[in-house]
Amino acid sequence: MDNMDALCEKCLACRNCGLAATRTKVVFGVGPVPSDVVFVGEGPGQQEDLSGEPFVGAAGKLLDDMLSIIDLGRQNCYICNIVKCRPPQNRDPMPEEQDACIGYLEEQLRLLRPKVVVCLGRIAAMRLIRPDFRITREHGQWTEIDGVRYTAIYHPSALLRDVSKRPETFADLLSLREKARELGCSEYKSE
Ligand code: URA
């Protein structure tokens, strides 16, 4: 598999797990290829399932606001999820569903060649950073894995439910912009 369009086509036809039976659309991911900064959520919700685009519901609107705080937009970062099909009733994706789907994300990351990967919430952080990752204690911290910097911030849905988490997330976003600038991420090159 040598390009994102071919990978997307394969993913759109995927029936590797039970979520294929209940999905409306596969939500593969959006953004430029390559991308220096990649955001990874957990899985599509209802609006995303209907539209085929990640983060277009209420949490997505908040994600757009979070991106704009650090001078990013959908045109200059990549946004995707751990699982590409909606778990019914927005439950957490099960380990076997994540296992069935993770190959697509691994391939996306290989093609994107990001400098920074931002996990949105606990599920993505546990899958991409460490299985015992504790989002309340470890959000905003940085880890290097195979030369790529990883961090996790609260999921926008968590910030909709609990506004008291927003100031910490604001600080995490500023740290993200700082790290991305320090690493010379192309989004910040003209500054
Ligand atoms: N929540 C996610 O984790 N991903 C989406 O795409 C939408 C909501």
Residues whose N, C-alpha, C, O or C-beta is under 5 A from the ligand:
A	BS01	URA	G41 E42 G43 P44 G45 E48 P54 F55 A59 N81
